[in-house]
């Protein structure tokens, strides 16, 4: 993949459509180029259907980490916002039991796990985390690219 492919995938995520005209408006990539690239992304298995679901493994976000979080919940909405702002977090669940939240993150490689955990440690209200690598994804949200900044996606996913 190159920069244009990543920008197209992010625009599809943001707009919720694969309309070449809408993608052109969002990215300034010519419509004919968008058609060509969308066909290539389908052929490569990155775009998996006409709903423009994205196979995150095929994109390169193939490391899944589940993080259990115990936190001081004096200001629950603020804690939730801080956790959701951590790059790569695609899901956040409020839970009952020994932990307060479960977060799911999709990362480009195992080297990013340390950064992810460090980001959790920088949330003052987070008291403890327990992280688990996922061996096999049974079902995954195909719109997860929206949890990344475009520049991060470009840095992590564009082939040099």
DOSEDREN-141862 format. One line per field, with one value per residue: residue number from 0; residue in three letters; chain; x, y, z of N, C-alpha, C in turn. Coordinates in nm, 2 decimals. Layout:
BEGIN
i: NUM,...
aa: ALA,...
ch: A,...
n_px: X,...
n_py: Y,...
n_pz: Z,...
ca_px: X,...
ca_py: Y,...
ca_pz: Z,...
c_px: X,...
c_py: Y,...
c_pz: Z,...
END
This chain:
BEGIN
i: 0,1,2,3,4,5,6,7,8,9,10,11,12,13,14,15,16,17,18,19,20,21,22,23,24,25,26,27,28,29,30,31,32,33,34,35,36,37,38,39,40,41,42,43,44,45,46,47,48,49,50,51,52,53,54,55,56,57,58,59,60,61,62,63,64,65,66,67,68,69,70,71,72,73,74,75,76,77,78,79,80,81,82,83,84,85,86,87,88,89,90,91,92,93,94,95,96,97,98,99,100,101,102,103,104,105,106,107,108,109,110,111,112,113,114,115,116,117,118,119,120,121,122,123,124,125,126,127,128,129,130,131,132,133,134,135,136,137,138,139,140,141,142,143,144,145,146,147,148,149,150,151,152,153,154,155,156,157,158,159
aa: UNK,UNK,UNK,UNK,UNK,UNK,UNK,UNK,UNK,UNK,UNK,UNK,UNK,UNK,UNK,UNK,UNK,UNK,UNK,UNK,UNK,UNK,UNK,UNK,UNK,UNK,UNK,UNK,UNK,UNK,UNK,UNK,UNK,UNK,UNK,UNK,UNK,UNK,UNK,UNK,UNK,UNK,UNK,UNK,UNK,UNK,UNK,UNK,UNK,UNK,UNK,UNK,UNK,UNK,UNK,UNK,UNK,UNK,UNK,UNK,UNK,UNK,UNK,UNK,UNK,UNK,UNK,UNK,UNK,UNK,UNK,UNK,UNK,UNK,UNK,UNK,UNK,UNK,UNK,UNK,UNK,UNK,UNK,UNK,UNK,UNK,UNK,UNK,UNK,UNK,UNK,UNK,UNK,UNK,UNK,UNK,UNK,UNK,UNK,UNK,UNK,UNK,UNK,UNK,UNK,UNK,UNK,UNK,UNK,UNK,UNK,UNK,UNK,UNK,UNK,UNK,UNK,UNK,UNK,UNK,UNK,UNK,UNK,UNK,UNK,UNK,UNK,UNK,UNK,UNK,UNK,UNK,UNK,UNK,UNK,UNK,UNK,UNK,UNK,UNK,UNK,UNK,UNK,UNK,UNK,UNK,UNK,UNK,UNK,UNK,UNK,UNK,UNK,UNK,UNK,UNK,UNK,UNK,UNK,UNK
ch: A,A,A,A,A,A,A,A,A,A,A,A,A,A,A,A,A,A,A,A,A,A,A,A,A,A,A,A,A,A,A,A,A,A,A,A,A,A,A,A,A,A,A,A,A,A,A,A,A,A,A,A,A,A,A,A,A,A,A,A,A,A,A,A,A,A,A,A,A,A,A,A,A,A,A,A,A,A,A,A,A,A,A,A,A,A,A,A,A,A,A,A,A,A,A,A,A,A,A,A,A,A,A,A,A,A,A,A,A,A,A,A,A,A,A,A,A,A,A,A,A,A,A,A,A,A,A,A,A,A,A,A,A,A,A,A,A,A,A,A,A,A,A,A,A,A,A,A,A,A,A,A,A,A,A,A,A,A,A,A
n_px: 0.08,0.03,0.07,-0.16,-0.35,-0.38,-0.48,-0.73,-0.85,-0.88,-1.05,-1.28,-1.35,-1.41,-1.61,-1.80,-1.86,-1.80,-1.81,-1.68,-1.69,-1.75,-1.52,-1.32,-1.38,-1.31,-1.03,-0.90,-0.79,-0.79,-1.10,-1.09,-0.85,-0.92,-1.12,-0.96,-0.78,-0.95,-1.05,-0.81,-0.76,-0.97,-0.91,-0.68,-0.78,-0.81,-1.03,-1.33,-1.60,-1.90,-1.98,-1.75,-1.61,-1.32,-1.04,-0.86,-0.63,-0.52,-0.46,-0.26,-0.28,-0.25,-0.21,-0.38,-0.48,-0.62,-0.72,-0.76,-0.89,-0.85,-0.97,-0.98,-1.29,-1.40,-1.46,-1.60,-1.68,-1.47,-1.25,-1.32,-1.31,-1.04,-0.92,-1.04,-0.91,-0.66,-0.44,-0.52,-0.70,-0.99,-1.23,-1.42,-1.53,-1.75,-1.74,-1.85,-1.73,-1.40,-1.26,-1.29,-1.31,-1.29,-1.07,-1.01,-0.75,-0.61,-0.31,-0.02,0.21,0.40,0.58,0.44,0.29,0.41,0.41,0.13,0.06,0.21,0.07,-0.17,-0.08,-0.03,-0.27,-0.40,-0.60,-0.61,-0.54,-0.45,-0.36,-0.43,-0.30,-0.37,-0.27,-0.44,-0.50,-0.65,-0.88,-1.22,-1.44,-1.44,-1.44,-1.47,-1.44,-1.24,-1.01,-1.07,-0.99,-0.73,-0.49,-0.43,-0.17,-0.03,-0.12,-0.01,0.26,0.29,0.18,0.23,0.41,0.75
n_py: -0.12,0.23,0.58,0.70,0.49,0.45,0.69,0.68,0.46,0.56,0.78,0.64,0.52,0.75,0.87,0.67,0.56,0.43,0.58,0.70,0.97,1.11,1.03,1.15,1.42,1.43,1.36,1.46,1.30,1.19,1.08,0.86,0.74,0.67,0.47,0.27,0.21,0.13,-0.11,-0.26,-0.27,-0.43,-0.67,-0.74,-0.82,-0.64,-0.46,-0.59,-0.62,-0.48,-0.29,-0.17,-0.27,-0.32,-0.53,-0.55,-0.70,-0.75,-0.49,-0.43,-0.39,-0.60,-0.69,-0.76,-0.64,-0.69,-0.50,-0.49,-0.27,-0.11,0.16,0.49,0.61,0.87,1.07,0.96,1.00,1.16,0.99,0.79,0.94,1.00,0.74,0.66,0.84,0.73,0.62,0.38,0.24,0.08,-0.02,0.03,-0.08,-0.06,-0.23,-0.47,-0.62,-0.73,-0.55,-0.21,-0.13,-0.26,-0.25,-0.26,-0.28,-0.22,-0.28,-0.19,-0.35,-0.56,-0.41,-0.18,-0.23,-0.17,0.11,0.15,0.05,0.23,0.46,0.41,0.41,0.68,0.79,0.95,0.85,0.58,0.29,0.03,-0.21,-0.50,-0.68,-0.86,-1.05,-1.12,-1.43,-1.52,-1.35,-1.35,-1.20,-0.86,-0.51,-0.33,-0.07,0.04,0.20,0.46,0.52,0.61,0.86,1.01,1.06,0.88,0.63,0.65,0.65,0.39,0.21,0.25,0.13,0.14
n_pz: 0.00,-0.06,0.01,-0.10,-0.10,0.18,0.26,0.11,0.24,0.50,0.45,0.36,0.60,0.75,0.61,0.56,0.32,-0.01,-0.23,-0.52,-0.60,-0.36,-0.22,-0.37,-0.32,-0.05,-0.05,-0.27,-0.47,-0.80,-0.96,-1.14,-1.06,-0.81,-0.86,-0.98,-0.77,-0.57,-0.68,-0.69,-0.41,-0.34,-0.48,-0.35,-0.11,0.10,0.11,0.18,0.10,-0.06,0.12,0.20,0.41,0.60,0.61,0.88,0.94,0.69,0.62,0.79,1.06,1.26,1.52,1.80,2.11,2.43,2.70,3.03,3.27,3.58,3.75,3.91,3.95,4.00,3.82,3.58,3.30,3.21,3.24,3.07,2.82,2.81,2.79,2.55,2.38,2.34,2.11,1.87,2.03,1.97,2.08,2.37,2.67,2.95,3.25,3.50,3.80,3.86,3.72,3.58,3.31,2.98,2.72,2.37,2.14,1.82,1.66,1.47,1.50,1.73,1.86,1.92,2.14,2.39,2.38,2.38,2.64,2.80,2.73,2.86,3.13,3.16,3.20,3.46,3.64,3.60,3.77,3.75,3.50,3.29,3.04,2.74,2.47,2.17,2.01,1.79,1.59,1.60,1.52,1.40,1.41,1.12,1.08,1.22,1.15,1.19,1.45,1.44,1.37,1.05,0.98,1.15,1.05,0.79,0.85,0.97,0.78,0.51,0.24,0.20
ca_px: 0.00,0.11,0.00,-0.30,-0.43,-0.41,-0.58,-0.86,-0.91,-0.92,-1.17,-1.39,-1.39,-1.47,-1.74,-1.89,-1.90,-1.70,-1.85,-1.56,-1.71,-1.73,-1.38,-1.25,-1.40,-1.23,-0.89,-0.84,-0.74,-0.88,-1.20,-1.04,-0.75,-1.00,-1.18,-0.85,-0.72,-1.05,-1.05,-0.69,-0.78,-1.06,-0.84,-0.58,-0.85,-0.82,-1.17,-1.39,-1.73,-1.94,-1.99,-1.62,-1.55,-1.17,-0.98,-0.75,-0.51,-0.47,-0.41,-0.13,-0.31,-0.28,-0.19,-0.49,-0.46,-0.73,-0.67,-0.85,-0.85,-0.90,-0.95,-1.06,-1.40,-1.47,-1.51,-1.61,-1.68,-1.33,-1.16,-1.36,-1.26,-0.89,-0.89,-1.08,-0.81,-0.54,-0.43,-0.53,-0.81,-1.11,-1.35,-1.41,-1.65,-1.76,-1.76,-1.87,-1.64,-1.27,-1.21,-1.39,-1.32,-1.21,-1.04,-0.95,-0.67,-0.55,-0.18,0.05,0.31,0.41,0.66,0.35,0.22,0.47,0.36,-0.01,0.06,0.26,-0.04,-0.27,-0.02,-0.03,-0.40,-0.39,-0.70,-0.58,-0.47,-0.39,-0.40,-0.39,-0.31,-0.37,-0.26,-0.54,-0.44,-0.73,-1.00,-1.34,-1.52,-1.37,-1.50,-1.40,-1.42,-1.14,-0.91,-1.11,-0.93,-0.60,-0.46,-0.39,-0.02,0.01,-0.15,0.09,0.39,0.29,0.13,0.28,0.53,0.86
ca_py: 0.00,0.35,0.69,0.72,0.38,0.47,0.81,0.63,0.38,0.65,0.85,0.55,0.51,0.87,0.90,0.56,0.53,0.41,0.66,0.77,1.12,1.16,1.01,1.26,1.55,1.42,1.33,1.53,1.20,1.18,0.98,0.75,0.68,0.60,0.35,0.18,0.17,0.05,-0.24,-0.32,-0.31,-0.55,-0.78,-0.78,-0.86,-0.53,-0.42,-0.73,-0.63,-0.36,-0.20,-0.12,-0.32,-0.33,-0.64,-0.49,-0.78,-0.72,-0.35,-0.43,-0.37,-0.74,-0.72,-0.72,-0.64,-0.67,-0.44,-0.48,-0.15,-0.07,0.30,0.57,0.66,0.99,1.15,0.85,1.05,1.21,0.87,0.73,1.02,0.98,0.61,0.66,0.92,0.65,0.58,0.24,0.19,0.07,-0.05,0.05,-0.14,-0.04,-0.36,-0.50,-0.72,-0.69,-0.43,-0.11,-0.12,-0.35,-0.18,-0.34,-0.20,-0.29,-0.22,-0.24,-0.45,-0.59,-0.30,-0.07,-0.27,-0.09,0.25,0.14,0.04,0.35,0.56,0.38,0.45,0.83,0.84,0.95,0.77,0.43,0.23,-0.10,-0.27,-0.63,-0.68,-0.99,-1.06,-1.21,-1.52,-1.52,-1.27,-1.42,-1.09,-0.74,-0.39,-0.30,0.08,0.08,0.29,0.59,0.55,0.65,0.98,0.98,1.05,0.75,0.53,0.66,0.60,0.25,0.12,0.28,0.05,0.23
ca_pz: 0.00,-0.05,0.08,-0.15,-0.05,0.32,0.26,0.07,0.35,0.61,0.40,0.36,0.74,0.80,0.53,0.56,0.19,-0.11,-0.35,-0.57,-0.60,-0.22,-0.18,-0.44,-0.25,0.07,-0.07,-0.39,-0.56,-0.92,-0.95,-1.21,-0.98,-0.70,-0.91,-1.00,-0.64,-0.50,-0.74,-0.64,-0.27,-0.34,-0.53,-0.24,0.01,0.20,0.11,0.18,0.04,-0.11,0.23,0.22,0.53,0.58,0.69,0.95,0.93,0.55,0.62,0.87,1.20,1.29,1.66,1.89,2.26,2.52,2.82,3.15,3.34,3.70,3.75,4.00,3.87,4.05,3.70,3.48,3.16,3.18,3.23,2.94,2.72,2.81,2.73,2.40,2.31,2.32,1.97,1.85,2.10,1.88,2.15,2.52,2.74,3.09,3.30,3.64,3.84,3.91,3.64,3.54,3.17,2.89,2.60,2.27,2.06,1.71,1.65,1.35,1.53,1.87,1.92,1.97,2.27,2.50,2.37,2.43,2.79,2.85,2.72,2.97,3.25,3.17,3.25,3.61,3.71,3.58,3.88,3.71,3.38,3.26,2.89,2.68,2.32,2.11,1.92,1.67,1.59,1.54,1.46,1.42,1.36,1.00,1.07,1.32,1.11,1.24,1.58,1.41,1.29,0.92,0.98,1.21,0.95,0.68,0.90,1.00,0.68,0.37,0.20,0.16
c_px: 0.09,0.02,-0.14,-0.40,-0.47,-0.51,-0.72,-0.93,-0.96,-1.05,-1.29,-1.44,-1.46,-1.60,-1.84,-1.94,-1.78,-1.72,-1.72,-1.57,-1.69,-1.58,-1.29,-1.26,-1.32,-1.08,-0.82,-0.78,-0.84,-0.97,-1.15,-0.94,-0.82,-1.06,-1.07,-0.80,-0.82,-1.06,-0.92,-0.70,-0.87,-0.99,-0.74,-0.65,-0.86,-0.96,-1.25,-1.53,-1.77,-1.98,-1.86,-1.57,-1.40,-1.12,-0.85,-0.62,-0.44,-0.41,-0.27,-0.16,-0.35,-0.24,-0.31,-0.46,-0.59,-0.67,-0.78,-0.80,-0.92,-0.87,-1.03,-1.16,-1.47,-1.53,-1.51,-1.60,-1.54,-1.24,-1.19,-1.30,-1.11,-0.85,-0.92,-0.98,-0.68,-0.54,-0.43,-0.64,-0.94,-1.24,-1.32,-1.54,-1.64,-1.81,-1.79,-1.78,-1.51,-1.21,-1.33,-1.42,-1.25,-1.19,-0.98,-0.88,-0.62,-0.42,-0.11,0.16,0.33,0.49,0.57,0.28,0.28,0.42,0.21,-0.02,0.10,0.15,-0.14,-0.21,-0.02,-0.17,-0.40,-0.48,-0.69,-0.49,-0.39,-0.44,-0.36,-0.41,-0.30,-0.36,-0.37,-0.47,-0.52,-0.86,-1.12,-1.43,-1.45,-1.44,-1.42,-1.38,-1.32,-1.03,-0.94,-1.05,-0.78,-0.59,-0.41,-0.24,0.03,-0.01,-0.05,0.22,0.40,0.26,0.18,0.41,0.64,0.92
c_py: 0.12,0.46,0.71,0.61,0.41,0.59,0.77,0.55,0.46,0.73,0.76,0.53,0.63,0.90,0.79,0.52,0.50,0.49,0.73,0.92,1.18,1.14,1.11,1.39,1.55,1.42,1.41,1.43,1.19,1.06,0.85,0.67,0.61,0.47,0.24,0.12,0.09,-0.09,-0.32,-0.36,-0.42,-0.68,-0.83,-0.82,-0.76,-0.49,-0.55,-0.74,-0.49,-0.25,-0.14,-0.15,-0.34,-0.44,-0.58,-0.57,-0.76,-0.58,-0.35,-0.40,-0.51,-0.78,-0.67,-0.74,-0.61,-0.62,-0.43,-0.36,-0.13,0.08,0.37,0.64,0.78,1.07,1.05,0.90,1.10,1.09,0.80,0.81,1.00,0.85,0.61,0.74,0.84,0.59,0.43,0.17,0.19,0.04,-0.02,0.00,-0.11,-0.18,-0.36,-0.61,-0.66,-0.57,-0.34,-0.10,-0.23,-0.27,-0.28,-0.25,-0.28,-0.21,-0.27,-0.35,-0.46,-0.48,-0.19,-0.10,-0.19,0.05,0.25,0.14,0.16,0.46,0.54,0.43,0.60,0.88,0.83,0.86,0.62,0.38,0.11,-0.14,-0.42,-0.65,-0.83,-0.98,-1.16,-1.30,-1.52,-1.44,-1.34,-1.32,-0.96,-0.62,-0.34,-0.15,0.13,0.18,0.43,0.62,0.60,0.79,0.94,0.97,0.92,0.64,0.53,0.61,0.45,0.16,0.14,0.20,0.15,0.19
c_pz: 0.00,0.01,0.03,-0.10,0.10,0.33,0.22,0.18,0.47,0.57,0.40,0.50,0.79,0.74,0.54,0.43,0.10,-0.23,-0.40,-0.57,-0.46,-0.18,-0.25,-0.37,-0.12,0.06,-0.18,-0.49,-0.68,-0.91,-1.02,-1.13,-0.86,-0.74,-0.92,-0.87,-0.56,-0.55,-0.69,-0.50,-0.25,-0.37,-0.43,-0.12,0.12,0.22,0.09,0.12,-0.01,-0.01,0.27,0.36,0.50,0.67,0.75,0.95,0.79,0.54,0.69,1.02,1.26,1.43,1.74,2.03,2.33,2.65,2.92,3.23,3.47,3.72,3.87,3.92,3.93,3.94,3.58,3.34,3.12,3.16,3.10,2.82,2.70,2.75,2.58,2.32,2.28,2.18,1.96,1.92,2.01,1.96,2.30,2.58,2.89,3.15,3.45,3.67,3.89,3.84,3.61,3.39,3.10,2.76,2.50,2.18,1.94,1.67,1.53,1.38,1.68,1.94,1.98,2.10,2.39,2.50,2.42,2.58,2.85,2.84,2.83,3.10,3.27,3.20,3.40,3.69,3.69,3.69,3.84,3.58,3.37,3.11,2.85,2.53,2.28,2.01,1.79,1.69,1.52,1.47,1.50,1.35,1.24,0.99,1.17,1.28,1.16,1.38,1.56,1.34,1.15,0.91,1.04,1.11,0.84,0.73,0.92,0.88,0.54,0.35,0.16,0.03
END
